[in-house]
Amino acid sequence: RRVHGIIENQGMRILVADAFSPEGIEEMKKMGHEVVYEPKVVGADFVKKIAEVLPIVLVVRSKKVTKEVIDADPKLEFVIRAGAGFDTIDVDHCSKKGIFVSNCPGKNNIAVAELAVGLMIAVDRRIPEGVQFLKEGKWEKGLFAECNGIKGRTLGLLGIGFVGKEVCKRCLAFDMKVIAYDPYLSKEKVEEMGAQKIESWQELVKGSDVISVHVPSNKETKGMINKDFLALMKPDAVL
């Protein structure tokens, strides 16, 4: 593969500016690349660091790659988001400067799905409150006796792509009913995953006990969770 005419196995300088697995760092080094690892650099220091290192490739996860960051490195040719989406990267400015931008869709879908299900259980069982009571030396078992549990309850998935599909799979194992709204998937495709397709997000919100949102951040979805959305939810629903 070439990056602006530079052959991969000749070695490139790569700045990894977010948390990254040691194994991944070592793998890049074995391929002959020079890797600079600066996961804690932020703000103005990020701009200074990229101007100092002058990498050909910049790897980030949640860190914002702004116009200032991009302009600080005249050698920059490739920005990689080690995750899904491009909302943290000024893609338009990269395009103007001829800089390639790539992401890794689906790479962390299982980890995100597990976290989503874990949060559902934590909210239902009030686990954070229980932990806090224990830290205070209190045992309030009776206070949590009225938890509903998630078995038999309806999970509404807003988006059933890479992550939503994995959430669906795990929640079906908990004997939840899963309904989903995704305008890009057919009824048949959603049903293959074990969910029921709902024709509008409003209908989904009204019928869900738990709502899990797995949509990209873009013009269509920005501001989706607003007072009108919340007004449609059941009084005891979890978002």
C-alpha positions in Angstrom: 0.0 0.0 0.0 1.2 3.6 -0.7 0.6 6.7 1.3 1.1 9.6 -1.1 3.7 7.6 -3.0 5.5 6.4 0.2 5.8 2.6 0.2 4.6 1.1 3.5 7.6 -1.1 4.1 10.1 1.7 3.8 9.0 2.9 7.2 7.1 6.1 8.3 7.0 8.3 11.3 3.8 7.7 13.2 2.4 9.8 16.0 -0.1 7.9 18.2 -1.8 10.7 20.2 -4.3 8.6 22.2 -4.3 5.5 24.3 -3.3 2.5 22.2 -2.5 -1.1 23.0 1.2 -1.9 23.5 0.8 -4.9 21.1 -0.4 -2.5 18.4 2.6 -0.2 19.0 5.0 -3.1 18.8 3.4 -4.4 15.6 3.9 -1.1 13.9 7.6 -1.0 15.0 8.1 -4.5 13.7 6.9 -3.3 10.3 9.8 -0.8 10.3 7.9 2.3 11.3 9.1 4.9 13.8 6.4 5.3 16.4 6.1 8.2 18.8 3.6 7.5 21.6 2.0 10.6 23.3 -1.4 9.6 24.6 -1.8 12.4 27.1 -1.0 15.4 24.9 -3.9 17.8 24.6 -4.9 21.3 23.4 -2.0 23.6 22.6 0.5 21.0 23.6 -1.0 18.7 21.0 -0.3 21.3 18.3 3.2 21.8 19.6 3.9 18.1 19.7 2.8 17.4 16.1 4.9 20.4 15.0 7.8 18.9 16.8 7.4 15.3 15.7 6.2 16.0 12.1 4.7 12.6 11.5 3.5 11.3 8.2 0.7 9.4 9.9 -1.4 10.6 12.9 -3.4 8.0 14.9 -6.1 9.2 17.4 -9.1 7.8 19.1 -11.2 10.4 20.8 -8.8 13.4 20.5 -9.9 16.2 18.2 -7.9 16.8 15.1 -8.5 20.5 14.4 -7.4 22.8 11.6 -4.6 24.0 14.0 -3.3 20.5 14.5 -3.4 19.7 10.8 -1.7 22.9 9.8 1.1 22.4 12.3 2.5 19.5 10.3 3.4 20.1 6.7 4.4 16.4 6.3 1.1 15.0 7.5 -0.4 12.7 4.9 -2.7 10.3 6.7 -5.0 10.6 9.8 -6.4 7.4 11.3 -9.2 7.3 13.8 -8.8 4.1 15.8 -12.6 3.8 16.2 -15.8 4.5 14.3 -16.8 7.8 12.8 -15.0 11.0 11.8 -16.7 13.5 14.1 -13.5 14.4 15.9 -11.5 15.1 12.8 -11.8 18.2 10.5 -12.3 16.1 7.4 -13.0 19.1 5.2 -9.7 20.7 6.0 -7.8 17.4 5.5 -9.5 17.1 2.1 -8.4 20.6 1.1 -4.8 19.7 2.0 -4.9 16.3 0.3 -4.6 14.4 3.5 -6.2 11.0 3.7 -8.6 10.2 6.6 -9.6 6.7 7.6 -11.4 5.0 10.5 -11.8 1.5 11.8 -15.5 0.7 11.8 -16.6 -2.3 13.9 -13.2 -2.7 15.5 -14.5 -2.0 19.0 -18.2 -3.0 18.5 -18.2 -5.8 21.1 -16.5 -3.7 23.8 -19.0 -1.0 23.3 -21.9 -3.4 23.3 -20.7 -5.0 26.5 -20.4 -1.6 28.1 -24.0 -0.7 27.0 -25.4 -3.9 28.5 -23.4 -3.4 31.7 -24.8 0.1 32.1 -28.4 -1.2 31.7 -27.8 -3.7 34.5 -26.1 -1.2 36.6 -28.9 1.3 36.3 -31.6 -1.3 36.9 -29.8 -2.9 39.9 -28.6 0.5 41.2 -25.1 -0.8 41.4 -23.3 2.6 41.6 -25.5 3.5 44.6 -24.8 0.2 46.3 -21.1 0.7 45.9 -21.3 4.2 47.3 -23.2 2.9 50.4 -20.5 0.2 50.9 -17.8 2.8 50.8 -19.7 4.6 53.5 -19.8 1.5 55.6 -23.5 0.9 55.1 -25.4 -2.2 54.0 -28.8 -1.2 52.5 -30.0 -4.5 51.0 -33.7 -3.7 51.4 -33.4 -0.4 49.5 -32.7 -2.2 46.3 -35.3 -5.0 46.7 -37.7 -3.3 44.2 -35.4 -3.5 41.2 -37.4 -4.7 38.2 -34.7 -6.7 36.4 -34.3 -6.6 32.6 -35.9 -10.0 31.8 -39.1 -9.5 29.8 -38.6 -5.8 29.3 -38.5 -4.1 25.9 -35.2 -2.7 24.6 -35.4 -0.1 21.9 -32.4 0.2 19.7 -31.9 3.4 17.8 -29.5 2.1 15.1 -28.7 -1.6 14.7 -25.4 -1.5 12.9 -22.1 -2.9 14.1 -22.7 -2.1 17.8 -26.5 -2.3 17.8 -26.4 -5.8 16.4 -24.1 -6.9 19.2 -26.2 -5.2 21.9 -29.3 -7.0 20.4 -27.6 -10.4 20.6 -26.6 -10.0 24.3 -30.0 -8.6 25.3 -31.9 -11.4 23.7 -29.8 -13.7 25.9 -31.2 -11.8 28.9 -34.7 -12.7 27.6 -35.5 -9.1 26.6 -37.8 -8.2 23.7 -35.8 -6.1 21.2 -37.3 -3.5 18.9 -35.2 -1.4 16.5 -35.4 1.7 14.3 -32.9 1.9 11.5 -34.0 3.6 8.2 -31.1 1.9 6.4 -32.0 -1.7 7.1 -34.9 -3.8 5.8 -37.5 -5.4 8.0 -36.1 -8.8 7.0 -32.5 -7.9 7.9 -33.6 -6.6 11.4 -35.7 -9.7 12.0 -32.7 -11.9 11.1 -31.0 -10.3 14.1 -33.9 -11.3 16.3 -35.4 -7.8 16.6 -38.7 -6.3 15.5 -38.4 -3.4 13.1 -40.2 -0.2 14.1 -41.1 2.3 11.4 -40.4 5.5 13.3 -38.1 6.5 16.2 -41.1 8.1 17.9 -42.9 4.8 18.1 -39.8 3.1 19.3 -39.3 5.6 22.1 -42.9 5.3 23.3 -42.7 1.5 23.4 -39.3 1.0 25.1 -38.4 0.3 28.7 -34.7 0.8 27.9 -33.4 2.8 25.0 -29.9 2.3 23.7 -28.6 4.8 21.0 -26.1 3.6 18.4 -26.1 6.1 15.6 -23.3 8.2 14.0 -22.9 11.8 15.0 -24.0 13.8 11.9 -26.4 16.5 10.8 -29.3 14.1 10.9 -28.7 12.9 14.4 -27.3 16.0 16.2 -29.8 17.2 18.8 -31.9 14.0 18.5 -32.1 13.6 22.2 -34.1 16.7 23.1 -37.1 17.6 25.3 -39.5 16.2 22.6 -37.6 12.9 22.7 -37.7 12.7 26.5 -41.4 13.6 26.6 -42.2 10.5 24.6 -40.5 8.1 27.0 -42.3 6.1 29.6 -42.0 7.6 33.1 -39.7 4.8 34.3 -37.8 4.2 31.1 -34.0 4.1 31.0 -32.0 6.0 28.3 
